[in-house]
C-alpha cells in the first residue's frame, strides 16, 4: 500500500501564537480555518484558494495511493448493494386515520413517502418523491415531515448544503401545491397548532448554529411577520418545540448537558402564553409526557442518577408536587417511556441490555418482553396512536437481522410485521456467532466488548479484528445487525464494539465516569480492551484495527497518541481532534453547549486537562499506525479544519512510513453522503482501506 514514489502534500507552516492562562501554544496550521462567508463566496480569496488547494491535494494523494483498490472498492460496493432489497418499503404505521409508508425503488438513492386513508387497501397517495426533489443537488436531505391535525397540510424541511440549516416549506396534500411560505435557517422540525394554520418552529443562530429561538408562523404570511415566542438567551442551552402524543399541548423544551426546562401551551389556543413546568436548575434533568390530567416526568430529581418516573397534576407542575410512579433503581437505567390509554411502556437498561417493560395503569399487568440472546438491541418506535393495546418494537442482534413486531399488550400475542431481508443467497444467521466478554480496566472497572464473527473463523494472533467505539455524551452503541459488516466477517474478520465509559451502557454513572475531568477513562478503557484482545489471542497488534467517528474520532486521535503500537490501522471519521482550540472559541458552532461535556478551558483546571489529551496538541515524534481520516467540507459539527490540521501536523511529526490519508467529501457535512448508495460507497472506501492492509483484496 505504501508507494514511496508518491509524495504526500506538505502543508505550509504559518505560526499562530495562542496564549491561554499564561500558556503559549504555536498552531502552525491555524490558517486552514475558513469562515462561512469565505466558503460560500463565489470569488475565492487567497486564503480560501490556499485551503482548497490543500484539501484537493490531499484528495488527489488519497486517490493515487488507493488507486490499486479502485476495482476492489467497486466490487465491494456492488457486494454490499446486492444484499440490500432495493425495492423495499417500511412497515406502515397509523397516525390520525392514515397509514404512512416509506419506500425505495430499485436503482433510486432516496425514499418515497406515501400514505393510505384508514385502510391498507385504500388508494396510495404520494407525499414526496425525494429522488425528484434531489435532482441537481450533490447533497439533499428532506426532514421534519409534519402533517396538520386535519390531514390536509404537511410542513417539511430541506437541507441542500449539509450544515443542518433547514428551509421550512408547507405543502397542500389535496392539491399538491407548495405554498409560498418559506422559512429559513431552522432546525428542520415544526409543530402545528390545532387550528391547522399556526406553525411553531425553531430558528438557529446563524453563526453558532445553536437552536435558540421559537417562532410562530401563520399560514399564508411572510417569514418577516412571524412572532418570536421564546428566546433561549443562555448560550449553553439549546431549544426545540414539540407536541404531546395526546395532541393536547405544544411544548417548548430547553436543554443543556446537565439541565432541562419545559413550557406548555394548550394546542387549541396558539396565541396564548406558555407556562413553565419546572424552572431550570443545574443538575436537574427531566423529560415529560402527558396523560389525562397529569404530566409524567422522567427525571434525576432527588439524586436519582439512573432516572425515575414521577407525575404531577397539569395544574400544579413545579417539582414540589411531583410524586413517584417508578422509583429509582441503582442497577437499572430508565431510558424512555411511551404513554398509551391503558398502558405505560418503559424502556430500561440493565447490565448493558435493553429491557421493554409493559405496565397497565390499573396495575393488573406488569411484565417484561422476553429476549433470549446474550447481546441484542430492542427499541419501541412508531407508536403514534394513543388509544391502542398494540405496541410496535424492533429487535435485532449482531447475528439477527432487524425484525419489526406488533405486540398486543393485553393478550401478549405478537405479529412479526417485517424481517429484514439479506439478499444474495449466501447469508445464513447460523453461520455467525456473537458474545460479550468482560475486560478488567486498569482501575478495576469491568468493561464489556460485544463481538461477532463467523463460526468458522479461527481466533488467534493472525485473526483480523476491527474494534469500534464512541464513548461520549452518554450515547450507547447498539449491538445491532449490519448487512455491510458481512463483507468483513465473510473475509475472516471479527467485529467488536467496546462499551467504554462515556456511554450509558452500564447506567448513568458509566457516563459520568467518562466526561469532564474523568474523560481519560474513555481512552484508557479502549486501550485496555485492545490489550485484552491481544493478550487473549483474539488477534495481535499486526491485525488489530480501530474505528470511531466524531467524538469517537477524538477517541481514535487519543489512542494513537497513547498506544500507537497496538494497531495496524485506524479509521477516524469526521474526528473532533482540535479540542482545546475549539472549546476556547465560542463562535464555532455548538461550542458553548459542550462545556458540561468536556469542561470550559477558560477555567485553568479544564484547560490543562483537555490539553493533556487533545489529539492535535499531543501529536509527537513517534511511529503512528496506518490511518485513514475522513471529513466533510460543510460539516457543521466538527469543522473540516480539525482533521485537516491534524493530518498536516501528523505528517510533520510521524517517524514511520505507514500510510496517512485524508479524504474530504467536498459536498457533504457531518453525516456524509445523503444518498443510500453514495453512503455505501463511503463504507466500501473505509473497508477497502482495512482489507488492503490485511492483504484481503480479491
TIZALUM-622333 format. One line per field, with one value per residue (C-alpha): y, x, z; residue number from 1; residue in one letter. Coordinates in steps of 0.25 Angstrom, whole numbers, padded with zeros to 4 digits. Last residue first. Layout:
<recs>
Y	[Y/...] .
X	[X/...] .
Z	[Z/...] .
resi	[NUM/...] .
resn	[A/...] .
</recs>
This chain:
<recs>
Y	[-0040/-0030/-0038/-0033/-0028/-0014/-0015/-0020/-0008/0002/-0006/-0005/0010/0012/0002/0009/0022/0015/0010/0025/0028/0017/0022/0036/0047/0046/0048/0051/0062/0070/0067/0073/0074/0060/0061/0049/0050/0038/0034/0022/0016/0020/0024/0036/0044/0059/0067/0058/0057/0072/0073/0062/0069/0082/0075/0067/0080/0089/0081/0087/0076/0079/0088/0079/0086/0081/0067/0059/0046/0041/0028/0024/0013/0013/0024/0024/0035/0050/0056/0059/0063/0077/0071/0059/0067/0058/0067/0080/0076/0074/0087/0096/0089/0093/0107/0111/0117/0103/0100/0086/0074/0070/0082/0092/0086/0095/0107/0100/0096/0105/0112/0126/0121/0119/0112/0099/0098/0102/0091/0080/0080/0066/0064/0054/0053/0038/0033/0020/0013/0002/-0007/-0004/-0007/0001/0014/0014/0028/0037/0027/0025/0040/0042/0030/0035/0048/0041/0035/0049/0050/0036/0023/0012/0003/-0009/-0020/-0030/-0027/-0023/-0037/-0044/-0052/-0056/-0053/-0043/-0036/-0035/-0031/-0020/-0014/-0014/-0007/0003/0006/0007/0016/0026/0027/0027/0040/0047/0047/0062/0065/0052/0037/0034/0042/0033/0020/0026/0028/0013/0001/0005/0019/0024/0032/0019/0009/-0001/-0007/-0011/-0023/-0028/-0041/-0042/-0055/-0049/-0053/-0044/-0032/-0032/-0036/-0023/-0017/-0025/-0019/-0025/-0018/-0017/-0003/0008/0016/0031/0037/0049/0041/0027/0024/0011/0001/-0011/-0017/-0031/-0038/-0052/-0056/-0056/-0066/-0068/-0077/-0072/-0084/-0079/-0065/-0053/-0044/-0038/-0029/-0023/-0020/-0012/-0017/-0006/-0009/0004/-0002/-0008/-0022/-0027/-0034/-0042/-0042/-0052/-0053/-0065/-0066/-0077/-0079/-0066/-0071/-0061/-0066/-0064/-0050/-0043/-0040/-0038/-0030/-0037/-0030/-0030/-0041/-0042/-0043/-0048/-0044/-0043/-0029/-0023/-0028/-0027/-0023/-0027/-0021/-0030/-0026/-0036/-0046/-0048/-0035/-0034/-0029/-0025/-0014/-0010/-0007/-0006/-0011/-0008/0004/0018/0027/0024/0030/0017/0018/0012/0004/-0002/-0015/-0017/-0030/-0038/-0051/-0055/-0058/-0046/-0047/-0035/-0030/-0030/-0022/-0025/-0022/-0009/0000/0008/-0005/-0007/-0013/-0013/-0013/-0017/-0013/-0019/-0013/-0019/-0014/-0003/0001/0005/0007/0005/0010/0004/0007/0019/0019/0026/0023/0024/0025/0022/0017/0012/0000/-0005/0006/0007/0020/0019/0017/0025/0035/0048/0062/0074/0080/0080/0090/0086/0089/0090/0079/0070/0064/0050/0043/0033/0030/0033/0026/0037/0038/0048/0055/0058/0050/0051/0044/0052/0049/0061/0059/0061/0051/0046/0056/0053/0060/0059/0063/0068/0075/0076/0092/0096/0100/0105/0094/0093/0107/0113/0117/0129/0128/0131/0116/0114/0100/0094/0098/0103/0097/0100/0091/0092/0084/0083/0075/0074/0086/0086/0096/0090/0097/0088/0089/0082/0074/0066/0054/0050/0063/0073/0078/0091/0092/0099/0099/0103/0107/0121/0125/0134/0124/0133/0129/0133/0141/0145/0143/0155/0154/0140/0145/0140/0130/0120/0127/0125/0125/0126/0118/0123/0118/0105/0107/0109/0117/0128/0128/0125/0114/0116/0106/0105/0107/0106/0113/0109/0096/0101/0090/0096/0090/0087/0089/0082/0085/0092/0105/0115/0120/0120/0120/0121/0122/0109/0096/0091/0077/0080/0071/0070/0085/0087/0096/0099/0100/0103/0095/0098/0085/0088/0078/0088/0084/0084/0083/0084/0079/0084/0076/0081/0074/0063/0072/0071/0076/0067/0068/0063/0069/0065/0064/0064/0066/0067/0068/0074/0075/0065/0063/0067/0056/0045/0051/0046/0053/0051/0041/0036/0021/0016/0009/-0006/-0002/0004/0017/0026/0022/0029/0031/0036/0032/0030/0034/0027/0020/0008/-0001/0008/0011/0012/0020/0017/0025/0019/0030/0032/0041/0033/0018/0012/0004/-0005/0001/-0002/-0008/-0008/-0008/-0020/-0019/-0031/-0027/-0013/-0018/-0027/-0016/-0007/-0017/-0019/-0004/-0003/-0015/-0008/0004/-0003/0000/0015/0016/0024/0032/0035/0039/0048/0054/0056/0062/0072/0076/0079/0087/0094/0097/0103/0112/0117/0121/0128/0136/0140/0131/0138/0131/0133/0122/0117/0130/0135/0122/0126/0118/0111/0106/0117/0111/0101/0105/0106/0110/0109/0119/0116/0129/0124/0124/0129/0126/0129/0126/0120/0119/0106/0102/0088/0077/0068/0054/0049/0037/0029/0023/0015/0009/0000] .
X	[-0039/-0033/-0030/-0016/-0019/-0015/-0023/-0035/-0034/-0034/-0044/-0054/-0053/-0055/-0067/-0073/-0072/-0078/-0090/-0093/-0094/-0103/-0113/-0112/-0108/-0093/-0086/-0093/-0084/-0085/-0085/-0080/-0065/-0064/-0050/-0041/-0028/-0019/-0007/0001/0012/0026/0029/0034/0022/0024/0021/0011/0004/0003/-0003/-0013/-0017/-0019/-0028/-0036/-0039/-0041/-0053/-0061/-0067/-0082/-0085/-0078/-0078/-0064/-0067/-0057/-0049/-0036/-0030/-0018/-0007/-0002/0007/0022/0027/0030/0018/0004/-0002/-0008/-0016/-0021/-0026/-0022/-0013/-0019/-0033/-0027/-0019/-0031/-0040/-0032/-0029/-0044/-0045/-0044/-0059/-0061/-0063/-0077/-0083/-0076/-0082/-0093/-0084/-0077/-0088/-0084/-0070/-0072/-0070/-0055/-0048/-0055/-0050/-0035/-0035/-0042/-0034/-0038/-0052/-0051/-0060/-0057/-0044/-0040/-0028/-0019/-0009/-0012/-0006/0008/0000/-0002/-0005/-0004/-0012/-0021/-0025/-0027/-0036/-0044/-0046/-0051/-0061/-0065/-0068/-0066/-0059/-0050/-0039/-0031/-0024/-0016/-0002/-0005/-0010/-0024/-0033/-0021/-0025/-0014/-0017/-0032/-0028/-0019/-0030/-0040/-0029/-0027/-0042/-0044/-0032/-0038/-0051/-0045/-0037/-0050/-0051/-0049/-0061/-0067/-0065/-0069/-0082/-0085/-0084/-0091/-0103/-0104/-0096/-0097/-0099/-0087/-0075/-0068/-0066/-0075/-0065/-0072/-0065/-0064/-0056/-0051/-0049/-0053/-0068/-0068/-0063/-0073/-0083/-0082/-0090/-0102/-0101/-0108/-0109/-0101/-0105/-0095/-0099/-0099/-0096/-0090/-0077/-0071/-0071/-0065/-0061/-0051/-0048/-0041/-0032/-0029/-0014/-0011/-0023/-0038/-0041/-0053/-0062/-0073/-0073/-0071/-0077/-0072/-0078/-0068/-0072/-0063/-0061/-0055/-0043/-0035/-0027/-0039/-0044/-0049/-0063/-0066/-0079/-0084/-0087/-0087/-0089/-0092/-0106/-0110/-0109/-0106/-0101/-0114/-0111/-0121/-0122/-0137/-0140/-0152/-0165/-0179/-0176/-0189/-0189/-0199/-0197/-0213/-0213/-0200/-0203/-0189/-0186/-0172/-0162/-0150/-0135/-0126/-0120/-0105/-0101/-0115/-0128/-0141/-0151/-0164/-0178/-0188/-0203/-0213/-0218/-0223/-0211/-0207/-0193/-0185/-0174/-0163/-0160/-0146/-0138/-0123/-0116/-0106/-0107/-0119/-0132/-0141/-0154/-0163/-0164/-0176/-0186/-0201/-0213/-0206/-0218/-0209/-0205/-0190/-0181/-0166/-0156/-0142/-0129/-0116/-0104/-0105/-0119/-0125/-0139/-0150/-0163/-0177/-0189/-0203/-0217/-0218/-0204/-0191/-0177/-0165/-0150/-0136/-0139/-0125/-0126/-0116/-0117/-0132/-0140/-0155/-0166/-0178/-0172/-0179/-0176/-0183/-0170/-0165/-0174/-0185/-0198/-0210/-0205/-0204/-0190/-0184/-0171/-0163/-0148/-0135/-0122/-0115/-0128/-0121/-0134/-0138/-0132/-0145/-0155/-0167/-0182/-0190/-0204/-0219/-0221/-0207/-0196/-0181/-0169/-0154/-0145/-0131/-0128/-0113/-0113/-0128/-0137/-0151/-0162/-0174/-0173/-0185/-0186/-0196/-0207/-0208/-0207/-0220/-0225/-0211/-0211/-0198/-0186/-0172/-0161/-0147/-0134/-0121/-0108/-0104/-0112/-0127/-0139/-0152/-0164/-0177/-0190/-0201/-0213/-0209/-0209/-0195/-0190/-0185/-0171/-0163/-0147/-0137/-0122/-0115/-0100/-0103/-0113/-0123/-0133/-0142/-0157/-0170/-0164/-0175/-0174/-0177/-0163/-0166/-0177/-0192/-0200/-0200/-0197/-0183/-0180/-0165/-0156/-0142/-0128/-0125/-0110/-0104/-0092/-0093/-0107/-0113/-0123/-0138/-0148/-0163/-0177/-0188/-0202/-0212/-0217/-0225/-0219/-0206/-0196/-0182/-0168/-0155/-0144/-0134/-0138/-0130/-0140/-0155/-0162/-0177/-0180/-0189/-0185/-0197/-0201/-0215/-0220/-0207/-0205/-0190/-0183/-0168/-0156/-0142/-0132/-0119/-0113/-0100/-0101/-0103/-0116/-0124/-0140/-0151/-0166/-0179/-0191/-0205/-0218/-0218/-0227/-0217/-0206/-0196/-0181/-0169/-0157/-0147/-0143/-0128/-0121/-0106/-0100/-0113/-0118/-0129/-0132/-0146/-0149/-0142/-0149/-0163/-0172/-0186/-0192/-0205/-0208/-0222/-0228/-0225/-0216/-0229/-0232/-0226/-0213/-0200/-0187/-0173/-0162/-0148/-0135/-0124/-0132/-0127/-0139/-0150/-0150/-0162/-0167/-0181/-0191/-0205/-0215/-0226/-0219/-0206/-0204/-0191/-0188/-0176/-0165/-0163/-0152/-0149/-0134/-0134/-0120/-0110/-0106/-0102/-0091/-0086/-0087/-0079/-0069/-0067/-0065/-0056/-0048/-0047/-0042/-0032/-0020/-0023/-0022/-0009/-0013/-0027/-0022/-0012/-0022/-0031/-0019/-0016/-0031/-0031/-0018/-0023/-0036/-0029/-0020/-0031/-0039/-0027/-0025/-0039/-0049/-0060/-0073/-0073/-0079/-0067/-0061/-0074/-0075/-0062/-0049/-0039/-0027/-0019/-0018/-0008/0005/-0002/0008/0003/0006/0002/0000/-0015/-0017/-0008/-0009/0002/0000/0011/0009/0014/0011/0005/0013/0005/0009/0019/0016/0029/0029/0016/0012/0000] .
Z	[-0016/-0007/0006/0009/0023/0020/0007/0015/0025/0014/0006/0018/0018/0003/0003/0015/0007/-0005/0003/0007/-0008/-0010/0001/-0004/0006/0007/0020/0033/0037/0024/0010/-0004/-0003/0003/0009/0009/0018/0017/0025/0021/0029/0027/0041/0049/0050/0053/0041/0034/0047/0048/0034/0037/0050/0043/0032/0043/0050/0038/0033/0045/0054/0056/0044/0034/0020/0016/0020/0027/0027/0033/0028/0037/0036/0051/0056/0059/0068/0068/0076/0073/0087/0083/0071/0080/0092/0103/0112/0106/0112/0126/0126/0120/0130/0142/0136/0134/0120/0116/0119/0122/0113/0114/0122/0113/0101/0099/0097/0085/0076/0064/0066/0071/0085/0082/0094/0092/0078/0081/0093/0085/0072/0070/0067/0056/0044/0043/0049/0043/0049/0044/0049/0064/0078/0075/0074/0089/0095/0082/0074/0086/0087/0072/0071/0083/0077/0065/0074/0077/0062/0057/0062/0056/0061/0055/0061/0051/0054/0068/0070/0070/0079/0085/0100/0101/0088/0091/0105/0100/0091/0103/0111/0101/0099/0114/0115/0105/0112/0125/0120/0121/0136/0138/0129/0124/0125/0139/0138/0126/0134/0145/0137/0135/0130/0115/0118/0109/0114/0119/0109/0102/0092/0080/0073/0059/0056/0042/0033/0020/0022/0035/0027/0016/0026/0032/0021/0025/0039/0051/0065/0078/0080/0083/0096/0095/0109/0102/0099/0097/0082/0080/0069/0069/0056/0057/0047/0052/0051/0066/0068/0067/0056/0047/0044/0053/0046/0055/0065/0078/0088/0098/0112/0122/0137/0146/0153/0151/0139/0132/0135/0122/0120/0108/0101/0090/0076/0066/0051/0041/0047/0042/0028/0017/0004/-0005/-0009/-0002/0013/0016/0029/0035/0035/0042/0052/0060/0075/0085/0099/0101/0107/0102/0088/0081/0067/0063/0054/0052/0049/0044/0055/0057/0063/0069/0065/0071/0067/0075/0071/0082/0082/0092/0085/0088/0087/0073/0069/0073/0062/0071/0083/0084/0085/0083/0085/0094/0100/0092/0099/0099/0107/0108/0122/0132/0139/0138/0147/0152/0148/0138/0132/0131/0120/0122/0110/0114/0107/0111/0118/0131/0132/0122/0122/0112/0119/0113/0121/0117/0117/0108/0104/0108/0104/0113/0111/0117/0131/0135/0144/0155/0165/0164/0165/0168/0157/0160/0169/0173/0167/0174/0180/0166/0160/0151/0159/0149/0140/0152/0154/0151/0154/0147/0151/0146/0147/0155/0164/0173/0178/0163/0152/0144/0135/0137/0134/0133/0139/0136/0125/0120/0116/0114/0120/0121/0133/0137/0150/0150/0150/0152/0141/0145/0145/0137/0131/0125/0110/0107/0098/0083/0079/0087/0084/0085/0100/0103/0111/0116/0119/0125/0125/0132/0131/0117/0113/0109/0107/0103/0097/0097/0090/0098/0096/0084/0093/0088/0093/0083/0080/0080/0082/0090/0092/0105/0108/0101/0111/0104/0099/0092/0092/0085/0074/0064/0049/0040/0033/0030/0021/0023/0016/0028/0041/0047/0062/0065/0075/0077/0081/0073/0073/0059/0065/0054/0048/0062/0058/0058/0064/0059/0062/0052/0052/0041/0045/0057/0066/0066/0056/0061/0053/0051/0042/0051/0044/0036/0026/0026/0012/0011/-0004/-0003/-0009/-0017/-0017/-0018/-0006/0001/0002/0004/0014/0014/0024/0020/0028/0034/0037/0030/0019/0008/0001/0014/0012/0022/0022/0027/0022/0020/0019/0030/0039/0050/0041/0035/0040/0031/0038/0028/0014/0012/-0002/-0005/-0019/-0024/-0038/-0035/-0020/-0021/-0032/-0023/-0011/-0016/-0007/-0002/-0012/-0009/-0009/-0011/0000/0003/0015/0021/0028/0017/0011/0011/0003/0005/-0006/-0001/-0008/-0016/-0026/-0034/-0030/-0023/-0008/0001/0013/0017/0026/0029/0031/0042/0051/0051/0046/0043/0030/0031/0023/0008/-0001/-0016/-0014/-0004/0000/0000/-0015/-0010/-0001/-0012/-0022/-0013/-0010/-0025/-0027/-0016/-0022/-0035/-0029/-0019/-0028/-0028/-0013/-0012/-0024/-0020/-0006/-0011/-0020/-0008/0000/-0012/-0012/0002/0001/-0011/-0005/0007/-0002/-0010/0002/0007/-0006/-0007/-0015/-0023/-0022/-0007/0002/0008/0011/0017/0025/0031/0027/0037/0030/0034/0048/0043/0050/0063/0074/0088/0099/0114/0122/0125/0110/0099/0085/0075/0060/0052/0037/0033/0019/0017/0011/0001/0001/-0009/-0018/-0021/-0008/-0011/0002/0000] .
resi	[698/697/696/695/694/693/692/691/690/689/688/687/686/685/684/683/682/681/680/679/678/677/676/675/674/673/672/671/670/669/668/667/666/665/664/663/662/661/660/659/658/657/656/655/654/653/652/651/650/649/648/647/646/645/644/643/642/641/640/639/638/637/636/635/634/633/632/631/630/629/628/627/626/625/624/623/622/621/620/619/618/617/616/615/614/613/612/611/610/609/608/607/606/605/604/603/602/601/600/599/598/597/596/595/594/593/592/591/590/589/588/587/586/585/584/583/582/581/580/579/578/577/576/575/574/573/572/571/570/569/568/567/566/565/564/563/562/561/560/559/558/557/556/555/554/553/552/551/550/549/548/547/546/545/544/543/542/541/540/539/538/537/536/535/534/533/532/531/530/529/528/527/526/525/524/523/522/521/520/519/518/517/516/515/514/513/512/511/510/509/508/507/506/505/504/503/502/501/500/499/498/497/496/495/494/493/492/491/490/489/488/487/486/485/484/483/482/481/480/479/478/477/476/475/474/473/472/471/470/469/468/467/466/465/464/463/462/461/460/459/458/457/456/455/454/453/452/451/450/449/448/447/446/445/444/443/442/441/440/439/438/437/436/435/434/433/432/431/430/429/428/427/426/425/424/423/422/421/420/419/418/417/416/415/414/413/412/411/410/409/408/407/406/405/404/403/402/401/400/399/398/397/396/395/394/393/392/391/390/389/388/387/386/385/384/383/382/381/380/379/378/377/376/375/374/373/372/371/370/369/368/367/366/365/364/363/362/361/360/359/358/357/356/355/354/353/352/351/350/349/348/347/346/345/344/343/342/341/340/339/338/337/336/335/334/333/332/331/330/329/328/327/326/325/324/323/322/321/320/319/318/317/316/315/314/313/312/311/310/309/308/307/306/305/304/303/302/301/300/299/298/297/296/295/294/293/292/291/290/289/288/287/286/285/284/283/282/281/280/279/278/277/276/275/274/273/272/271/270/269/268/267/266/265/264/263/262/261/260/259/258/257/256/255/254/253/252/251/250/249/248/247/246/245/244/243/242/241/240/239/238/237/236/235/234/233/232/231/230/229/228/227/226/225/224/223/222/221/220/219/218/217/216/215/214/213/212/211/210/209/208/207/206/205/204/203/202/201/200/199/198/197/196/195/194/193/192/191/190/189/188/187/186/185/184/183/182/181/180/179/178/177/176/175/174/173/172/171/170/169/168/167/166/165/164/163/162/161/160/159/158/157/156/155/154/153/152/151/150/149/148/147/146/145/144/143/142/141/140/139/138/137/136/135/134/133/132/131/130/129/128/127/126/125/124/123/122/121/120/119/118/117/116/115/114/113/112/111/110/109/108/107/106/105/104/103/102/101/100/99/98/97/96/95/94/93/92/91/90/89/88/87/86/85/84/83/82/81/80/79/78/77/76/75/74/73/72/71/70/69/68/67/66/65/64/63/62/61/60/59/58/57/56/55/54/53/52/51/50/49/48/47/46/45/44/43/42/41/40/39/38/37/36/35/34/33/32/31/30/29/28/27/26/25/24/23/22/21/20/19/18/17/16/15/14/13/12/11/10/9/8/7/6/5/4/3/2/1] .
resn	[X/X/X/X/X/X/X/X/X/X/X/X/X/X/X/X/X/X/X/X/X/X/X/X/X/X/X/X/X/X/X/X/X/X/X/X/X/X/X/X/X/X/X/X/X/X/X/X/X/X/X/X/X/X/X/X/X/X/X/X/X/X/X/X/X/X/X/X/X/X/X/X/X/X/X/X/X/X/X/X/X/X/X/X/X/X/X/X/X/X/X/X/X/X/X/X/X/X/X/X/X/X/X/X/X/X/X/X/X/X/X/X/X/X/X/X/X/X/X/X/X/X/X/X/X/X/X/X/X/X/X/X/X/X/X/X/X/X/X/X/X/X/X/X/X/X/X/X/X/X/X/X/X/X/X/X/X/X/X/X/X/X/X/X/X/X/X/X/X/X/X/X/X/X/X/X/X/X/X/X/X/X/X/X/X/X/X/X/X/X/X/X/X/X/X/X/X/X/X/X/X/X/X/X/X/X/X/X/X/X/X/X/X/X/X/X/X/X/X/X/X/X/X/X/X/X/X/X/X/X/X/X/X/X/X/X/X/X/X/X/X/X/X/X/X/X/X/X/X/X/X/X/X/X/X/X/X/X/X/X/X/X/X/X/X/X/X/X/X/X/X/X/X/X/X/X/X/X/X/X/X/X/X/X/X/X/X/X/X/X/X/X/X/X/X/X/X/X/X/X/X/X/X/X/X/X/X/X/X/X/X/X/X/X/X/X/X/X/X/X/X/X/X/X/X/X/X/X/X/X/X/X/X/X/X/X/X/X/X/X/X/X/X/X/X/X/X/X/X/X/X/X/X/X/X/X/X/X/X/X/X/X/X/X/X/X/X/X/X/X/X/X/X/X/X/X/X/X/X/X/X/X/X/X/X/X/X/X/X/X/X/X/X/X/X/X/X/X/X/X/X/X/X/X/X/X/X/X/X/X/X/X/X/X/X/X/X/X/X/X/X/X/X/X/X/X/X/X/X/X/X/X/X/X/X/X/X/X/X/X/X/X/X/X/X/X/X/X/X/X/X/X/X/X/X/X/X/X/X/X/X/X/X/X/X/X/X/X/X/X/X/X/X/X/X/X/X/X/X/X/X/X/X/X/X/X/X/X/X/X/X/X/X/X/X/X/X/X/X/X/X/X/X/X/X/X/X/X/X/X/X/X/X/X/X/X/X/X/X/X/X/X/X/X/X/X/X/X/X/X/X/X/X/X/X/X/X/X/X/X/X/X/X/X/X/X/X/X/X/X/X/X/X/X/X/X/X/X/X/X/X/X/X/X/X/X/X/X/X/X/X/X/X/X/X/X/X/X/X/X/X/X/X/X/X/X/X/X/X/X/X/X/X/X/X/X/X/X/X/X/X/X/X/X/X/X/X/X/X/X/X/X/X/X/X/X/X/X/X/X/X/X/X/X/X/X/X/X/X/X/X/X/X/X/X/X/X/X/X/X/X/X/X/X/X/X/X/X/X/X/X/X/X/X/X/X/X/X/X/X/X/X/X/X/X/X/X/X/X/X/X/X/X/X/X/X/X/X/X/X/X/X/X/X/X/X/X/X/X/X/X/X/X/X/X/X/X/X] .
</recs>
